[in-house]
Amino acid sequence: MPRRILVIVGGLVLVAAIGLWLLIAPHRLPSGEVAQAHVPDLANGETIFIAGNCSACHMTPGQPDRRQLAGGLKLTSPFGTFVTPNISPDPKAGIGAWSEAEFVDAMKRGVGRHGEHLYPAFPYPAYSLLKTADVRDLFAYLKTLPATPAPSGHHQLGFPFNLRPAVGFWKLLYFRPHEFTPDPKRTDAWNRGAYLAEGPAHCAECHTTRNALGGPELDKLYAGAPSLEPKGRFASNITPHKDGIGDWSEQDIADFLKSGTDKCFNEPTGMAEVLASTSQLSDADTAALGAYIHALPPRAGNGKHKTC
């Protein structure tokens, strides 16, 4: 009788373990996502590259060319130090040997080339909202940039954060991949701004506070947040609340993203890397971002860090 019980218990444990693994295992996109023929739009790929501010994290430190993408930037956090990878088209150090499907999986599902979970220091929760065609255009555009053979280095993480399967638990709690769906009740400009802000520009990644596990506190969305890096700059409340930018117009926001100077004639240093990219966007896209951000629900918080 005891042996039979042990067999039953062992079977239940095995079933539970398999079920848990299925829940936390890396999940790729369906193969049909990139099966159809696609003619890359390089201009659109460049727009996504600029909107996503890819250079801020992936450009080679210490040089001014924002198209040199050898990575190597060290991002210090409570979980350890993340080192940004080389995403140049170099076949060994970068993504030159990656397939288009592998790149799309990384962007939209947080799954690496070898089927491993990627750490959410790479903001794939936002990138999952991108249209697959836009990701394919981005991949094609990256292929046109200079190949840089410098290796970028490895993450410096302690236990248990160095265990990739643990990221599966984080995804189970906080990752809800889905493509952006336009709101038919809103204007085309608002929808374009929503797509850019929530997707490639991943604005909420910096401007929303996070809990102890690094999950976003959605009730404080866009209401400002401290940097995860020690002594990092505070990301301001950008909702239209008195603690944020409630006295800014849509045009004020668009002008700031284009010129880098706010309505009080300040030149905020904390946004310098972001502005280096948004200033290159079209007037229509900065206006769309202004329309979307201006229409965010006003949320109180962090008034002492008010921008202007």
C-alpha positions as CSV (number, residue, x, y, z in Angstrom):
1,M,0.0,0.0,0.0
2,P,2.7,2.6,0.9
3,R,4.5,1.8,-2.4
4,R,1.3,2.5,-4.3
5,I,0.8,5.8,-2.5
6,L,4.4,6.7,-3.3
7,V,3.8,5.9,-7.0
8,I,0.6,8.1,-7.0
9,V,2.3,10.9,-5.2
10,G,5.3,10.7,-7.5
11,G,3.0,10.8,-10.6
12,L,1.2,13.8,-9.2
13,V,4.5,15.6,-8.6
14,L,5.7,14.8,-12.1
15,V,2.4,16.1,-13.6
16,A,2.6,19.3,-11.5
17,A,6.3,19.8,-12.6
18,I,5.4,19.4,-16.3
19,G,2.5,21.7,-15.9
20,L,4.6,24.3,-14.2
21,W,7.3,24.1,-16.9
22,L,4.7,24.5,-19.6
23,L,3.6,27.7,-17.8
24,I,7.0,29.2,-17.4
25,A,8.8,27.8,-20.5
26,P,9.8,30.3,-23.3
27,H,7.0,30.6,-25.9
28,R,7.9,31.6,-29.4
29,L,5.5,33.3,-31.9
30,P,3.6,30.9,-34.2
31,S,5.8,30.2,-37.2
32,G,3.2,31.7,-39.5
33,E,4.0,35.2,-38.2
34,V,7.0,35.5,-40.5
35,A,6.1,32.9,-43.1
36,Q,4.5,35.3,-45.5
37,A,6.7,37.1,-48.0
38,H,7.6,40.6,-46.8
39,V,9.2,43.5,-48.7
40,P,11.1,45.5,-46.1
41,D,10.3,49.2,-45.8
42,L,13.7,50.5,-44.7
43,A,12.4,54.0,-44.0
44,N,9.8,52.6,-41.7
45,G,12.4,50.4,-40.0
46,E,14.5,53.6,-39.4
47,T,11.4,55.3,-37.9
48,I,10.9,52.3,-35.5
49,F,14.6,52.4,-34.6
50,I,14.4,56.1,-33.8
51,A,11.1,55.9,-31.9
52,G,12.5,53.0,-29.9
53,N,15.6,55.0,-29.0
54,C,17.7,51.8,-29.7
55,S,20.9,53.8,-29.7
56,A,20.6,54.9,-26.1
57,C,21.2,51.4,-24.9
58,H,23.0,49.7,-27.8
59,M,25.4,52.3,-29.2
60,T,29.0,51.7,-28.4
61,P,29.9,53.7,-25.2
62,G,32.3,56.6,-25.7
63,Q,31.7,57.3,-29.3
64,P,29.2,59.7,-31.0
65,D,27.9,57.7,-33.9
66,R,24.5,56.4,-32.8
67,R,24.5,53.8,-35.6
68,Q,27.5,51.9,-34.0
69,L,25.6,49.3,-32.0
70,A,28.3,47.2,-30.3
71,G,26.4,47.5,-26.9
72,G,28.4,47.1,-23.7
73,L,26.4,49.7,-21.7
74,K,26.2,48.6,-18.1
75,L,22.7,49.0,-16.5
76,T,22.9,48.7,-12.7
77,S,19.8,47.5,-10.9
78,P,18.7,45.9,-7.6
79,F,19.0,42.6,-9.4
80,G,22.6,43.0,-10.6
81,T,24.2,44.6,-13.6
82,F,22.8,44.0,-17.1
83,V,25.1,44.6,-20.1
84,T,23.5,45.6,-23.3
85,P,24.3,43.3,-26.3
86,N,25.8,44.0,-29.6
87,I,22.9,44.3,-32.1
88,S,25.1,45.3,-35.1
89,P,25.0,43.1,-38.2
90,D,28.3,41.5,-37.2
91,P,27.8,37.7,-37.7
92,K,29.7,36.7,-34.5
93,A,29.5,39.5,-32.0
94,G,26.1,40.9,-33.2
95,I,22.9,39.7,-34.8
96,G,24.3,39.2,-38.3
97,A,23.7,35.4,-38.2
98,W,20.2,35.7,-36.7
99,S,17.2,34.8,-38.7
100,E,14.3,37.2,-39.0
101,A,12.1,34.8,-37.0
102,E,14.7,34.8,-34.1
103,F,14.7,38.6,-34.1
104,V,10.9,38.8,-34.0
105,D,10.8,36.3,-31.2
106,A,13.2,38.4,-29.2
107,M,11.3,41.6,-29.7
108,K,7.8,40.3,-29.3
109,R,8.2,37.4,-26.9
110,G,11.4,38.0,-25.0
111,V,12.9,34.7,-26.3
112,G,16.6,34.6,-27.3
113,R,18.1,33.0,-30.3
114,H,18.7,29.7,-28.5
115,G,15.3,29.5,-26.9
116,E,16.2,31.1,-23.6
117,H,14.2,33.7,-21.7
118,L,15.5,37.3,-22.1
119,Y,15.7,39.5,-19.1
120,P,13.0,42.3,-19.1
121,A,15.7,44.9,-18.8
122,F,15.2,44.6,-22.6
123,P,11.6,46.1,-22.8
124,Y,9.9,43.4,-24.8
125,P,6.6,43.8,-22.8
126,A,6.3,47.1,-24.7
127,Y,7.8,45.8,-28.0
128,S,5.2,42.9,-28.0
129,L,2.7,45.6,-29.1
130,L,4.5,46.2,-32.3
131,K,3.1,45.0,-35.6
132,T,5.2,42.1,-36.8
133,A,5.7,44.0,-40.1
134,D,7.3,46.9,-38.2
135,V,9.6,44.5,-36.4
136,R,10.6,42.9,-39.7
137,D,11.3,46.4,-41.2
138,L,13.4,47.2,-38.1
139,F,15.4,44.0,-38.6
140,A,16.1,44.9,-42.2
141,Y,17.1,48.4,-41.3
142,L,19.6,47.1,-38.6
143,K,21.2,45.0,-41.3
144,T,22.1,48.2,-43.2
145,L,24.1,49.6,-40.2
146,P,27.9,49.2,-39.7
147,A,28.9,45.7,-38.5
148,T,30.9,46.1,-35.3
149,P,32.9,43.0,-34.2
150,A,33.4,44.1,-30.5
151,P,31.8,41.6,-28.0
152,S,29.6,43.3,-25.5
153,G,30.2,41.2,-22.4
154,H,28.0,39.2,-20.0
155,H,25.4,40.2,-17.4
156,Q,26.7,40.3,-13.8
157,L,23.8,38.8,-11.8
158,G,23.7,36.9,-8.5
159,F,21.5,34.0,-7.5
160,P,18.6,33.6,-8.2
161,F,18.5,36.3,-10.9
162,N,21.2,34.5,-12.9
163,L,18.8,31.6,-13.5
164,R,17.0,32.2,-16.8
165,P,14.1,29.9,-16.0
166,A,13.2,32.3,-13.1
167,V,12.3,34.9,-15.7
168,G,9.5,32.6,-16.7
169,F,7.9,33.2,-13.3
170,W,8.3,37.0,-13.9
171,K,6.6,36.7,-17.3
172,L,3.8,34.6,-15.8
173,L,3.1,37.5,-13.4
174,Y,3.7,40.5,-15.6
175,F,4.0,39.7,-19.3
176,R,0.8,39.9,-21.4
177,P,2.0,39.9,-25.0
178,H,-0.5,41.4,-27.5
179,E,-0.4,43.6,-30.6
180,F,-1.6,47.1,-30.4
181,T,-5.3,47.5,-31.4
182,P,-6.4,51.0,-32.5
183,D,-9.3,52.5,-30.7
184,P,-12.0,53.4,-33.3
185,K,-13.4,56.1,-31.0
186,R,-10.1,58.0,-31.1
187,T,-8.5,60.1,-33.7
188,D,-5.8,58.8,-36.1
189,A,-3.3,61.0,-34.3
190,W,-4.1,59.7,-30.9
191,N,-3.9,56.1,-32.1
192,R,-0.5,56.7,-33.7
193,G,0.7,58.4,-30.5
194,A,-0.6,55.5,-28.4
195,Y,1.2,53.0,-30.7
196,L,4.5,54.9,-30.5
197,A,4.3,55.6,-26.8
198,E,3.2,52.2,-25.6
199,G,5.1,50.2,-28.2
200,P,8.5,51.2,-29.6
201,A,9.1,54.3,-27.4
202,H,8.2,52.3,-24.3
203,C,7.6,55.5,-22.3
204,A,6.0,53.7,-19.4
205,E,9.1,51.6,-18.8
206,C,10.8,54.6,-17.2
207,H,7.9,56.7,-16.0
208,T,6.1,54.0,-14.0
209,T,7.1,52.8,-10.6
210,R,8.0,49.1,-10.1
211,N,7.6,46.7,-7.2
212,A,10.2,44.6,-5.5
213,L,10.1,42.1,-8.4
214,G,10.5,44.7,-11.1
215,G,6.8,44.5,-12.1
216,P,5.1,47.8,-13.1
217,E,2.6,49.3,-10.7
218,L,-0.2,49.9,-13.2
219,D,-2.2,52.1,-10.9
220,K,0.7,54.5,-11.1
221,L,1.1,54.3,-14.9
222,Y,3.1,57.3,-16.2
223,A,2.9,59.1,-12.7
224,G,6.7,59.2,-12.4
225,A,9.3,56.8,-11.0
226,P,12.8,56.6,-9.5
227,S,15.5,55.1,-11.6
228,L,16.4,51.5,-10.8
229,E,20.0,52.5,-11.1
230,P,21.6,53.9,-7.9
231,K,21.7,57.7,-8.0
232,G,19.8,57.6,-11.3
233,R,17.6,60.5,-12.3
234,F,13.9,60.5,-11.5
235,A,11.5,60.1,-14.4
236,S,8.9,62.8,-14.0
237,N,5.1,62.4,-13.8
238,I,4.0,62.9,-17.4
239,T,0.3,62.7,-16.9
240,P,-1.9,65.8,-17.1
241,H,-2.1,66.2,-13.3
242,K,-0.9,69.3,-11.4
243,D,2.0,67.1,-10.1
244,G,2.9,66.3,-13.7
245,I,2.4,68.3,-16.9
246,G,-1.2,69.3,-16.4
247,D,-0.5,72.8,-17.6
248,W,1.2,71.7,-20.8
249,S,-0.7,71.6,-24.1
250,E,-0.4,69.0,-26.8
251,Q,1.8,71.4,-28.7
252,D,4.0,72.0,-25.7
253,I,4.7,68.3,-25.5
254,A,5.3,67.9,-29.2
255,D,7.7,71.0,-29.2
256,F,9.6,69.5,-26.2
257,L,10.1,66.2,-27.9
258,K,11.2,68.0,-31.1
259,S,13.4,70.7,-29.6
260,G,14.6,69.4,-26.2
261,T,13.5,72.6,-24.6
262,D,10.4,72.6,-22.3
263,K,7.8,75.4,-21.9
264,C,9.8,76.9,-19.1
265,F,12.9,77.1,-21.4
266,N,14.8,74.3,-19.5
267,E,16.8,71.7,-21.3
268,P,16.3,68.6,-19.1
269,T,19.4,66.5,-18.9
270,G,17.5,63.4,-17.8
271,M,15.8,63.1,-21.1
272,A,18.9,63.9,-23.2
273,E,19.2,60.4,-24.7
274,V,15.5,60.2,-25.4
275,L,15.4,63.6,-27.0
276,A,18.4,62.7,-29.2
277,S,15.9,60.3,-30.9
278,T,12.5,62.0,-30.6
279,S,14.0,65.1,-32.2
280,Q,14.6,63.0,-35.4
281,L,11.0,61.9,-35.6
282,S,8.6,63.6,-38.1
283,D,6.5,66.5,-36.9
284,A,3.4,64.3,-37.4
285,D,4.8,61.6,-35.0
286,T,5.8,64.1,-32.3
287,A,2.4,65.7,-32.6
288,A,0.8,62.3,-32.3
289,L,2.8,61.6,-29.1
290,G,1.7,65.0,-27.8
291,A,-1.9,64.1,-28.4
292,Y,-1.7,60.7,-26.7
293,I,0.3,61.9,-23.6
294,H,-1.9,65.0,-23.2
295,A,-4.9,62.6,-23.0
296,L,-3.5,60.3,-20.4
297,P,-5.6,59.9,-17.2
298,P,-4.2,62.4,-14.7
299,R,-2.5,60.7,-11.8
300,A,-1.1,62.3,-8.6
301,G,2.4,61.5,-7.5
302,N,5.9,62.8,-7.2
303,G,5.0,66.5,-7.2
304,K,8.4,67.5,-5.9
305,H,9.9,66.1,-9.1
306,K,7.6,68.2,-11.3
307,T,9.3,69.0,-14.6
308,C,8.4,72.7,-14.9
